[in-house]
Amino acid sequence: MTRKPHADTPMAKYVERRILELKPKKTQVEIAAAAGYTNPNMITMIKQGSSKVALDRVPALARALECDPALLMRLALEQAIGRTAAEAVVEIFGDPVTMNERGWIQAIRAASNHTDPRLTSRSQAVIQAIFGR
C-alpha cells in the first residue's frame, strides 16, 4: 500500500469537498489548469493526500476552487508545518480574516463612523440573534 502522508489533513478533505461541490461547473482538469498546475493529476494527488499544497500556490488554487484564500492558506499552513506550529503562528498573528469577515468589519466601521466601538453584551446578543443563536 502506498503511504499518503497528507490523506487525513483538513486540506485534503476540504479540496475533495470543493471538487464535489464544483463538479457541475468545472472538472478537476479545469481546476488544475486554473490553479497553474501543469500536471492535471496534481489536484487528485492533493485530494488523496499523496501531495501537499505549496504555500505559493494557495492564491491561485483558492481562485480555482472558488473559496476564500485565507481559509485555504490556514489549511495549507497546517499541512506544511504541522498543527502545533500553525497554531503558534495564529497565536502570534491572529486568526486569518476571510473576505466575508472583512465585509462585516467594513460594515461595522462604516456604521460606527470609524469610532472603534467596543463589543458589548448587547451588541454580541444582536450578532447572535442575526445567526439565530
C-alpha positions in Angstrom: 0.0 0.0 0.0 1.3 3.4 -0.9 1.7 5.8 2.0 -0.3 9.0 1.6 1.2 11.3 4.3 -1.4 14.0 3.9 -4.5 11.9 3.5 -6.2 12.8 6.7 -5.4 16.5 6.7 -8.2 19.1 6.7 -6.7 20.4 3.4 -7.1 17.1 1.6 -10.7 16.7 2.9 -11.5 20.3 2.0 -10.2 20.1 -1.5 -12.1 16.8 -2.0 -15.3 18.5 -0.8 -14.9 21.6 -3.0 -14.2 19.5 -6.1 -17.5 17.7 -5.5 -19.3 21.0 -5.0 -17.8 22.4 -8.2 -18.4 19.3 -10.2 -21.5 20.7 -12.0 -19.4 23.7 -13.1 -15.9 22.5 -13.8 -13.7 19.4 -14.0 -10.6 18.6 -11.9 -8.5 19.2 -15.1 -10.0 22.7 -15.4 -9.4 23.4 -11.7 -5.7 22.2 -12.0 -5.2 24.4 -15.1 -6.8 27.4 -13.4 -4.5 26.9 -10.4 -1.5 26.8 -12.6 -0.6 23.1 -12.3 1.0 21.7 -15.4 0.2 18.2 -14.2 -3.6 17.8 -14.0 -3.2 14.9 -11.7 -1.9 17.3 -9.0 -5.4 18.0 -7.8 -6.0 14.3 -7.4 -2.7 13.9 -5.5 -3.7 16.8 -3.1 -7.2 15.4 -2.7 -6.0 11.9 -1.9 -3.2 13.2 0.4 -0.2 12.0 -1.5 0.9 15.6 -2.1 0.5 18.8 -0.1 -0.4 22.3 -1.4 2.6 24.6 -1.8 2.1 27.8 0.1 2.8 29.9 -3.0 0.0 28.1 -4.9 -2.7 29.0 -2.4 -4.0 32.2 -4.0 -4.4 30.6 -7.5 -5.8 27.4 -6.0 -8.3 29.4 -4.0 -9.5 31.2 -7.1 -9.7 27.8 -9.0 -11.7 26.3 -6.1 -13.8 29.4 -5.7 -13.0 29.6 -2.0 -11.6 32.1 0.5 -7.8 32.3 0.2 -7.4 33.0 4.0 -9.2 29.7 4.8 -7.1 27.8 2.2 -3.9 29.4 3.5 -4.7 28.3 7.1 -5.2 24.7 5.9 -2.1 24.8 3.7 0.0 26.2 6.6 -1.2 23.5 8.9 -0.4 20.9 6.3 3.0 22.4 5.6 4.3 23.0 9.2 2.0 20.9 11.3 -0.9 21.8 13.6 1.2 22.9 16.6 3.4 25.3 14.6 0.3 26.6 12.7 -1.4 27.3 16.0 1.7 29.2 17.2 1.5 31.3 14.0 -2.2 32.1 14.6 -1.4 32.9 18.3 1.2 35.4 17.2 -0.5 36.9 14.2 -4.2 36.2 14.9 -6.8 34.3 13.0 -6.8 34.8 9.3 -9.7 37.0 8.4 -11.8 35.8 5.5 -13.2 38.0 2.7 -16.7 37.6 4.2 -15.4 38.6 7.6 -13.7 41.7 6.1 -17.0 42.7 4.7 -18.5 42.5 8.2 -15.6 44.6 9.6 -16.1 47.2 6.9 -19.8 47.4 7.6 -19.2 47.8 11.3 -16.6 50.6 10.6 -19.0 52.4 8.3 -22.0 52.1 10.7 -19.9 53.3 13.6 -18.3 56.1 11.6 -15.0 54.5 12.3 -15.2 55.0 16.1 -13.8 51.6 17.0 -16.9 50.5 19.1 -16.4 48.1 21.9 -18.2 44.7 21.7 -20.8 44.9 24.4 -23.0 42.2 25.7 -25.9 43.9 23.9 -24.1 44.1 20.5 -22.9 40.5 20.9 -26.6 39.4 21.6 -27.6 41.3 18.4 -25.0 39.4 16.4 -26.0 36.1 17.8 -29.7 36.9 17.0 -28.7 37.5 13.4 -27.5 34.0 13.2 -30.4 32.5 15.2 -28.4 31.7 18.3 
